[in-house]
Amino acid sequence: MPEPTSGLTVDNALVFDGWSADLREASLFVRDGVIAEIGDRVTRGDRVIDARGRVVTPGLIDAHFHAYAISLHNLEFDAGPLSYLALAGARRLGRALRRGFTTVRDVAGGDAGLARAIETGLIASPRYLYTGPALSQTGGHGDARPADLDICLHTARMNEVVDGVENLRVAVRERFRTGAHAIKIMTSGGVVSPTDPIRPAQYSAEEVAAVTGEAVRRGSYVAAHAYSPEAVRHSVLNGVRSIEHGNLIDEATAALMAEHGAFLVPTLVAYDAMNRRGDEVGLPAAGRAKNQEVLDAGQTAVQYAHAAGVPVGFGSDLMGDLENDQLIGLRLQAEAAGTLACLRSATSVNARLLGRDDLGRIEVGARGDLLILDGNPLDDPSALWDEGRPRQVVQAGLTRPAPGSD
């Protein structure tokens, strides 16, 4: 018998490839972090996982994650010490990886230092794509200053207040200089921001177009925090590619998004968690009222988007101690659109949003990011989100610790 080859073999798996509803019985061989073989008989690696009776999916992707979101109170992270945020963020990232999220897109925060720590193996983390601080107009969703305090923020951890076309151009170029994957912009109010209503559009058309123009020239794109139909239309018509949240969209707005090739990244669990656990995390009364406005509409928005043909991704957007509800987000999205659509959203659709054809699929040449579940989620959906059930995470061909270990 030949000696085992360096690499990982996953035997006897029932494989969800990232899209097909028909699961395939197959074995996988991962070499140098990449899926090299799929079939009935594959090369035997020096490490073997017997997946008999289990389903293997691509590693999950959370397209709306915040490593630095240690609190629901913006001043705590936008004015706090970066060293503490980085240490807390490393822990948040490690926990996400253990749940099965092998890639995250951080859409408001992150920087070259945290990315370097991940790339060099200093911390265990999902593959990390970041935007740097989100761009907000004065008094917009990313402006953490309460109306009754005359303060000036000199730091930008998760948000930066930038007004005017030329200033925005400089800010976008600086983000790309420092390694940003994409650009995040706030184009409507939000639940936790202190001074703005949710519905009105933010930034002028000229300002949004300046940001998207710079991103497109760089071969990238813009993600916009936007809830209402008017804010989403304002964003999409001025070049935004990724609509974050979108809870209040109507059928006409969903059709416009589809026409312009925009994605929707819903974050249903954020509102559910704030509704259930608002007292625990100190959600202010104003935030509770705004959260109630968007809570019940979120699942309907997902249904409108699917019906219109909008690519629907998956995101969590959990802040502070709410982070441990990440997997509940999969349940809520499955309730809105079905388990198969949810699986696609958290794998191949999110990969397409990120422009990464090596992620979100199980096929030869894709990254060896796998989630091995104790059951078939298409028959037993709780296998996907029940953190109490066994699951095994593989990232680039390396096994990762189980949930609950630190």
N, C-alpha and C positions, 0 to 999 in steps of 0.2 A: 504494500500500500504506500503511495507517495506521501511524503511529509506534508503536513498542512501548510498552506501559504499564508503569509502575513495578511490579516484582514479579518472581517467579521462575516460569518454565515448565519442567516436567519432561516431555519428549516421549517417546513410544514406550515407555512403561513396561509391565512386567508387574507388576500391583499385588496385593499381599497386604493386605487391608483391616483386618487385626487379628483376624479370626475365620474367614472362609470358607476352605474348602479349595480352592475354585475361584478361581484367579488370573485377574484381568481385564486385558485389554489396554486401556490408556487413557493419556491425558496429564493432567497436573495443572497448575493455576495457583494460586500462593500470593500473596496480597496482604496487606500489613500483618501478616505473620506467621500468617495463617489460610488454610486451603485454601478457595478461593473457587469453583473450578470443577473438575470431573472429567468427562472425556468424550473422544470421538474428536477433537474440535476445541475447543480452549480459547484464551483470550486469550494473546497472545504477550507475555511480559514482557521487560523490558530485560536480564534474565539468563536464559539457556536452558541446560538440561542435557539432552543426548541420552542417554536411558537404554535405547536399543535393545539387546536381548540381555541386559538386566539386570533384576533384580527389585527393586521398591521396597516396603519394609515401613514401618510406623510406626516412629518413633524408639523405641529400646528403653528400658525402665524397669527399674532395679535398685531393688527395694524393701527391700533390707537392705544399706546402704552405710554406711561410717564414714569421714568426711573426716579426722578427727583420729587415726585408728588407725595411728600411726606405728611401732608395735611390738606384739609379743605380750605384753609385760610391762606390766601395767596402771599401775604406778607411773610409768612413763615418760610417759604421757599425762595421767594424773589428777593428777600433781604437777608436771608440766613447765610451762614458760612458754607461755602462750596465744599469744603472738606467733609463736613457732616453729611451734606446731601449726597456726596459721592459714596460714602460708606453705607448710608441707608439705601441708596439706589442699588448698590451691589447686592444687598440682601434681597431687595425686591426682585431683581433680575434672576437671582439664583432660584428663588421660589417659583417664578414663572417657568423656568426651564424644567424644574422637577414635575410641574403639572403637565408637561408635554409641549410647551410652546418653545420651539427650537429657534424661532426668529421673532423679533419684535421690531416694530417701527415706532420710535419715540417722537411723537408729533407735538413737541413743546418741551425743549430741554435737550440734554445730552451735549457732549462736547468731545473734542479730540482726545482729551486725557482719559475720560471714561472708556472711549472706544479703544484706545491703546491698551488699557489695562485688560480689556476683554480679549483683544487680538493676541496679546502676549501671554495669555493664560494666567494672569494674576488672580482673576475671579472667574467662577463658573457662571455663564450667562448665555441666554439665547444669542443667536447672531443679531447684531445690533446696528440698526439703521436709524439715524437721528436727523432732526431738522435744525437743531439749535433752538434758541428761544423763539417762541411764536411772536409774530409782529402784530401789534395792536395800536389802534388810534388812541389819542388822548380820550379818556373816559370810556374806552371800549372794554371788551371782555378781558383783555390781558392787563388792564390798568388796575393794580391792586389797591390804589389809594382811596380810602373812604372819603366821602364828600366833606366831612367835618374835620379832617386833619390836613394841615398844610405841611406836607412832607415831600421830599424828593428822593426818588429811588435812583441810586447810582450803579446798581448791579442789575444784571439780566440773567436769571437762572432759567426760568421756564418761559418768561414773557419779557418783551421789550417794547416800550412805547416809542413809536416812530411815526412821524407825520410828514406828509409831503412827498411828491414824486421823486425828487432827487435824493432825499434822505433814504427813502425806501430802496432805491437802486443801490446805494452804497451798502445798506444793511444786507441786502440779498447777496451781493458780491462777496461780502465778508463771510457770510455763512458758507458759501461754496468754497471759499479759500480755506476754511477750517474744517472741511470734510463733510459738510451736510449732504445727506441723501436727497432731500427735497426741502421745500420751504413751507412753513405753516403761517397762515394769516387768519386773523379773526374778522369775520364779516357779519357777525350778528352778536347780540348780547348772549349771556350765559347764566347758568344757575348760580354759580358761586361768585360771580363778579358783583361788586358792591353798588355800582352807580348806573347801570344801564338796563333798560328793558330788553326782553329776549327778541322781539320780532323785528324792529327796524334794522335795515341794512347798515353796515359800518364800512368806512373808507369810501372815498369817491370812486367812480368808475375809472378815472385816470390813474388813481393810486393802485387799484387792483390790477389794471392792465400793465402798469409798469413792473409790478412784481412778477406776474405771469410771463411777461415778455422776457425778462432777465432769466427766469428759470428755463424757459423753452430754449433760449439760445445756449444754455449750458447743457442741454440734453436731459433736463429734469422736468419737474412739474410742481404745482402748488396744491396743497391741501388746505381747505378752508373750513373753519368752525362756523357752521351756519345751521339755523333751525327752521326759519320760516320760509314760506314760498318766495317772498320778496327778497330775502337774503340769499337764498339758493339761486334764484334767477340772476340776481346781480352778480353773483360769483361766477356762474357757468358762462354767462354771456361775455364776461371779461377774461375768460381763459382758464378758470380753475378746473382742475381735473378730478380732484378727490373731495367730495363733500363729507365732512365729519358730522355725525349725529343725524341731521335732517329730519328730526322727529315730526315736524309740522307740515311737511310737504303734502301737496295734493296731487291728484292724478295728472293735471296739466303740467305741473312742475316736474314730475317724474318723467313725463314724455319729453320735456325739454332736455332733461339730463341725458336721456337715451339718445336724443338727436345729436347732442354734442359729445357723446362718448365719455361722459362723466361717470365716475364710480360713486357709490354710496357706502360709507363705512358707519353702520349703526353701532351704537354703544348702549344697548338696552339695559345692561346690568348696572350701569352707573346710576340710573334713576331709580331702579328697583332697590338697589342697595341703600341709596340715600333715603328712600322712603321708609325702608324697614329699620335702618340703623342710624337715622339722623341724630337722635339723642346721644348715642354712643360717640359719634365723631364731632358733635358740636355744630351741626348745620344751623346757621342763623335762620330766623323766621322768614326773612326776605328770600333766602335761598329755598326754603321749604315751599313757599308759594310758587316760585318759578319752577321748581322741580315738579310740582303737581301739574302744572300746565303742560309739560312735555311727557310726563310719565306714561299716561295711557295711550298717547298718540304714536309712540315709537313703533309698536308692532304693526300698526296700520300702515305707517310709512314704508316699512320693509315690504309689505304686501303690495303696495302701490308700485314700488320700485321693481320688484320681480315681474309684476304684470306688464310693466312698460318695457321690459328688456334691459333695465339698468343692471350692470354688474354690481352685485352686492357682496361686500367683504364682511369682515368681522373685526370688532374692536371692543376693548373693555373700558378704558378711561377711568379706572378705579383709583381713588386718591386716599392717602392715609391708610388706616387700618382696614379699609374696605377691600384692599387688594386680594384678600383671601376668598373673595367671591368670584374670582376670574372664571372659573369653570361654570358657574351658574349662568354666565353670559351665553354659553353654548346652549344650555337648556332653553333660555328665553328666546334665542334666535330660532331654535328648532321648533318651538311652539308657534312662532310667527310664520315660518316658511317650510317646515318639515326637516327631518334629520339629514336627508341627503343634501338638500340645499345648504344647510348649516355646515356640513362637512366640506362641501365645495368652497363655501365662503371662507372658511378658516384655513384652507390649503391652496387650491389652484387659483381661485379668484384673487385672493390676497397676493399671491405670487405674481399674477399678471399686473396687478396694481403697482407692485414694487418694480416691475420690469425685470423680474428674475425668473427666467425659464428653467433654472436649475433648482428651484425650490417648489414646494407644494405639490409635487408629483412623485410617484414611484415608477421610475422608468430608467433604463440604462442611460448614464450620463448625468442624472440628477444627483444632487447632494445626498449623502447617506444619512438623512434626518428622518427618523422613524418614531412612531408611537405605537406600542404594542399593548392592545387593550384586552381585558378579561371579558370577552364576549363580543358579539356582533352588534354594533350600535344601530344598524338598520333594522334589526329585529328587537333589540333591547337597548333603546337609546340611552338609558342611564349609564351604560358602560362608558360612554363618552365623557360624562361630566361628574360622575360620582367619585369624588376624591378618596373615598374609603375603600374603593375596589382596587385590586392590584393593577398597576400599569408600569410599563418599562419604557424608558426614554433613551433613544439613541440619537446622538448628534454628530454628524460627520464621521459615522462609524464607531463612535465611542459611547459606551453606556454611561448613563448619568444616574445620580442618586434618586431614590424614590421620594415621592411627596412626604413631607413631614420631617425629613432629615435636614439637619443644619450643620 
